[in-house]
Amino acid sequence: MKPYSLRRRLLLWLLLATVSLGLIALMDTWREALRTAQSVSDRVLIGSALAIAERVTVDETGGLEVDIPYSSLEMLTSTAQDKVFYRVDGPVGRFLTGYDDLAVVPAPAGGVAFADGVYGDVGIRSATLRREISTGATSIPFAVTVAESTRARTALARAILWRSALRLAVLILGVSALVWVAVTVALRPLERLGDAIALRSPGDLRPVTADTPEEVEPLVAAINSFMLRLETALDALRNFTGNASHQLRTPLSVVRTQLALMDRSSEPGDAAMAREKARIALERAERVLAQLLVLARVDASSGAGVLQPVDIAAVAKEVTVEMVPVALQQEIDLGYEGQDEASAIADAVLLAELLKNLVANAIRYAGRGAVVTVRVKRDDDAIALEVEDNGPGLSPEQRALADRARSGTGRPLPSLARSQTSGTGLGLAIAAEISALFGARLSLETARGGSGLLARVIFENTR
């Protein structure tokens, strides 16, 4: 995706908003300018009509006569070279002087009225003033109509509009320049943040502590969270690689050694013994690979959001039945006790793998004739999955190794055998990884009888 400029985008939106508001303001300015020009024109028309009305007099015959003061018409002239028209009418609409075809605006007695119209081919604004003149015995009504073309009014409105548009354009340019500078300054913390991250070495996954404004804090928090997850993933990869190299190196070395002994052996018995040891080593390597694949699956499932309610008791019963033949080979009494049904948030396949590893460790290390019990019970608001045996238990050194295995830290896990029999050392690590994926807690305790080991997984998320 082609990157875009935040500065240009902000400037574009600002210009669009300003231009839109400016157009609305200019339309309102145009209407206001027309009203202002019309108001000025109307006052001049009234003044001119009053000046003419004051020169209307009664002649000797009792009729009206008018002496037009040309100064009253000169006040209507303008730089726009407006045309001026007038007429004076006596009683009953009798025309006295002026332009006889100029329309008279209906106006109340003693009042004034305005109208827009056309005279010839020219748009005009006209005003009609109605007055009465006294002869001593009676009053004679008359009307004075004055009109002018609208060129001056339109020119004034346009001048006001252009000045407003010029001011608005200067304002837009000024604001654009300010926004350009402001955005440049505001983006400097992001540039410093980018420089701080770019200068780091690939292995430096420490939290970013650059000085950033409040609005950028969510981005910094997201980056730090991602770096934490990345560090966790890299640690898991390093642990996986370390476990694989450590756990596979021993059986493969045994196989290589036994093959060399077979080549040099001249006795059939020695060759058969070497083949048997090589077979056992290969079987162990096969178990290691299977468990490493489980670890890889757990890592791939982390954060996948595939967990759902699972019947812990049903899975425990199924695994117990499946592991009974293996237990019988070691003369171990394997059984289940506890709840018939207990649900918690988990993954059925990985839960079965977790329990298989705990049971397999118990069978392998408890010793012949031991008793191994798989148990599911409710513990307050939580569900406890337990595997308990009455074997020799863990020595202090083995307990320390087990704690490191459950923490998922440190160097490749050594064997956690509770006897001289060698184990893969991955069973407990797998159980710890899967428990963490479920949000459960894995603990190792001394069995209730005072000897042996009790492995307990506590599920607190029982929705």
N, C-alpha and C positions, 0 to 999 in steps of 0.2 A: 504494500500500500504506500502510495506516494505521501511523504510527510507534508503537512500544511503549516503555514506560519500563523501562530497565535496572534502575533502583532497585527498582521494584515487582516485576520478574521475579526478581531475586535474593532479595528479601524473601519472595516467595511460595514459591520453592524451599526457602529456609531453614525457613520455617514448616512446609511439608509434611514435610521431613526430620525436623524436631524433633518434630512431633506424632507421626509414625510411630514414632520411637525412644521418645518418651514413652509411647505406648500399650504398647509392648513392655515398657518399664521398669515401668509400672503393673501389668501382668499379673504380672510377676515379683514386684513388691512385694506384691500381693494374696496370692500363694502363700506368700511368706515371712512375711507378717503372720499368715496362718492357722496356719502351722507354729509361729510364736512364741507365739501365743495358746494353741494346743493344748499346747505344751510347758509353759507356765505353768499351764494347767488341770490337766495330768497331775501336776505336782508337788504342787499343792494336793490333788488326789484321793488321792495316795499318803499325804500328811501326815494327811489326815482318816482314811483307812483304818488307818494305824498307830496313831493316837490311840484309835480304837475297839478295835483289837486288843489294846492294852495294858490295856483294862478288861474283857477276857474272863477269867473265873476259874472254878475248880472248886468246886461246892457240896459239901455234906455227903454227898450221895448218890453222888458221883462224876460228876455231870453238869456241864454248862457253864451258866454264867449270865453275863449281860452287863449292865453298868451304863453306858448310853450317855452319854458326856460331850457335852452339847449345845454345848460350845465347839468340838468337832471338826466339828460341822455348820455352826456360825456362820462358820467360816473359808471356807466355800463360797459364802456370800452375797455379792452384789455390787450395784452400782448398777443393773445391768440386771435386778435382781429375779429371778435364776435360781431355779428349783425344785430342791430337794435330795431325793434318795431314797437309802435304804440298806437293807441286810439282812445278817443274820449267820446262817450255817449251821454246824451241828455236823457230827459224823462221818456219813458216808454220806449227805450232802446233807440232814440233818435240819434243818428250819427252826427258828431260835431266836427271831428278832425282826426287825422292820422291815416292808418291803413284800414280801409273799410272792410277788407276781407280777413282781417285778423280775428280769430275766434275769441269770444268773450267767455271767461270762466264764470259759471254761476257762483255768486257769493252772497252771503247774507247782508242785509242793510246795515251799514256802518262797519262792516267787516271786510276781510280780504280772503281770497282763495287762490290756490296755486294749481297748475296743471302742466304736464309734459305733453308735447304734441309735435306736429310737423307743420311748418309754414313754407309753402313752395316745396323745395327739396332739402330743406334745412331743419334739423331737429332743434326744437326750442323749448324753453322753460318760460311760462307766462304767469303773471299775477294780475288779478282784477281787484281793484279797491272801490268800494261803494261808499259814497258820501252824499251829504245834503248841504245845500247853500240856502241861507235865509234871505228873503226879499223884504222882510219886515212884516208882511201880512201872511206869507206862506213860505214853505220850504220846498226847494226844487231838488229832486234826487239826480245824481249823475254817477257815472262809472268811469274809472280810468284803468285801462289795460296796458301793461308794459310787458314786453317779451324780449328775450335775447337768445341767440343760438348757444348751444351747449359745448362749444369748442373749449372755452376757458375752463369750464367745470371738468371736462374729461382730461384736459391737459394737466390740471392741478392734481387730479386723482392719480394719473400716470406718474407724475413727478414724485408723489408720496410713495407710490408702489415701488418705483425704481430705487429710491433711496432706502426703503425698507429691505428690498432684495439685496442691495449692495452691502448693507450692514449685516444681513444674515449670512451672506457669502464670506465676509471677513470673519464672522464669528465661527463658521464651520471650519475655515482654514486654521484659525487660531486653536480651536478645540482639537482638531486633528493633529496639529503639531504637539500640543500638550499631551494628548493620548499616546502618540508615538514615543515621546520621551518618557512618560509615566510607565508605559508597558515595558520599555527597555530597562528602566530602573527596577521595576517590580519583578522582572524575570531574572535578575542577577542572582538571587538566592538559588534558583533552579540551576543556573550555570555553575555556581559554586558547588552545589550538591553533585552535579554531574562530574565536575573535576575531581571532587573528593573520592568518588567511586572509581573513576577512570585511573587514578594514580595508585590504586590498591593492587597488590599482587593477587593472582588468581586464587591463592589459598587463604587470603585474608577475608574471613567472613564475620568479622566483628560488627556489632551494630553501628550504623551510621550516626554520628553525633554532630553533623554540620549545623551551623546557626541558620535556622530557617524560620520564616514567618508562620503564624498560626495556621493559615490556610494550607500550607505545604506539609504540616505535621501528619495528616492522614497518609500522604504519599510516603513520607519517611517511615511511618509505622508499617506500611505495607511492604516497603523494601526490607526493613529489618525482619519482619515476619517471614518473608520469602527467604532471606539469607539464613534465618534460623532453621527453616524447613530444609533448605539445601544442605546446611551443615549436618543436620540429622540424617538426611539421605546419604551423604558422603560417608558419615560415620558408619551407617548401616552397611554401605558397600565395602568399606575397609574391614569391618568386622566379618562380613560374609567372605571376603577374599582371604582374610587371615584364617578364619575357621576352615575354609576349604583347603588352603595350602597346608595347614597344620594337621588336620585330620586325615587328609589323603596321603601325606608324605610317609607316615608310618606304615600303613598296610602296603603301599607300593614298594617301599624299601624292603619290607619283609618278602614280598613276592620276588623282587629282583635278587635278593640274597638266596632264597630257596631255589630259584632257577639256577643260580651259579653253583649251589651245592649239588643239585641234580646232575649238572654237567660234569662235575669232578668226582661224583660218587661212583664207586665200583660195586657197592653192595646193593642188592635189590631192596633190602629193608630200609637202608638210609634214604634211597631215592623215593620210596613210598612215603616215608615220614616227611620228607621235604615237600612232596606234592600235597600232602594233607595240610601242612602249615601254609603253603601257598594258597590252597583253596579257602582256608579259614580267613586268611588276609584279604582275599578277593571278596569274600562275603561281607567282611567288615567294610571294605571300600564301597561295596554296593549299598550297604546301610547308610554310610556317610553321604553318598550322593543323593539317596532318597531324602534324607533329612535336610540336606542343603537345598534341595528343590523346594521342600516345604518352607524353609526360611525365605527363599526367593519369592514364593507365592504370598507369604505374609507381608513382605515388603511391598509387593505389587498391590496388595489389597488395602494398604494403609491409605485412608482418606477417600476410599472409593465410594463410600456411602451405601454399601450393600448389606449392612447389618440389619437384622430384623428379629422379631421375637422367635425364640427357639425353645423347644421343650428340653431343658437340660437333663431331666430324669430319663426321658426316652433315649437320648443319645448315650447317656451313661450305661443304661441297660444293654443297649445294642453293642457298645464297645466291650463291655464286660463279657458278654456271650462270645464275641469274636475272639477275645484273648484267652478264653478258657483252655483251648487246646495247647497254646504256648505254655500256659501255667502248668498244665498237667505234665508236660515234658520235664519240668523242673521239680515235679512233685510238690507244687505250691497250691494251696487252697485259695482260689480266687472267687469272690462273691460280691453281691450288691445288696445294699440295704438303704432305706430312707424313703423319700417322697416318691409317690407314683407319678406326680406331675408337678413341674416347676418351670416356669418360663422366664427367660431373660433375653436381653438384646445380644445377639451373637451371630455367628455364621456356622451352620450345622457341620459342614465339611471340616472347617478349621477347628471347631470345637472337638470333633472326633479325633483329629490329629493331635491336639493338645492332650486329651485324655489317654490316647494310645502311648504317647511318650512317657507320661507319668506312670502308667501301669507297666510299660516295658521296663522302665528303670527299676521299679519295685520288684518285678519278677527277676530281673537280672542280678540285683544286688542283695535281695533279702536272704537268699540262701535256700537250699533244699529244705522242704518240710515247713516253710514259713506260711503265714496266713496274710493275704493281701485283700483288703476290703475297699471297694468303691462305694462312696456314700454321697447322697444328695440330701441336703436338709435346709430348712429355712433358719436364718440367723437374723432376728429382728426383721427389718425391712429388706434384707439382702438374702441371697441364695448362695450357699456354700457347696462347692464341689470338692470332695476330698478323696485322696488315695492314701491309705494307711497300711503300713506293714509292721511286723514284729521282728524285723531283722536287726542287724547290728547298729543301724543308724549312721550318723555322720560324725567323724572326728572333728575337733576344732579347725584343723587345717582344711579339711574337706568342706566344712561349713563356710569358711572364708571364701573358698573357690566357688561354692554354690551362690553365695551372695553376689559375687562379681558376675556370675553367669546371669543371675536374675536382673542385675542392673543394666546389662547389655553394653557395658563399657570395658575398657581394658584391652589387653592383648588377646590373641587367639586363646580360646578356652581349652585348658588341659582336661584330662580325663577326670570325671567326677565319680569314679568307681568307689563303691563302699567296701570293696574287697580287693583281692589281688587280681580279679578278672578285669581285663581292660575293657573300657567302654568308649563310645564315640565322643562323649563330652558335649554333644549337641542337644540331647533330649530336653534338658532343663532350659537351655537357651531358647529352644523352639517354644516350649511352654510359656516362658516369660514373654517372648515376642507376641504370641497369640493372645495372651492375657492382656497385654498392653493395648493391643488392637481393639479388644472388646471393652476397654476401660475397666477391666477387673484387676484385682490385686492377688499376686501369687506369693505365698509365704511357705517356709519350710520350718517345721517344728518337730520336737520330740514326740513320738507317739504317746497315746494316753497310758499305755502300760508301762511307761518309763524307759522303754527301749524301742528301737525302730524309728521310722521316719513318717511324719504326717505332712503330706503336701496338700495345701488348701488353696483353692481359687475362689475369691469372694466376688460375686456379681452384684453390684449395687444398682445397676440400671436394669430394673425388672419391669419396665413398661410393657 
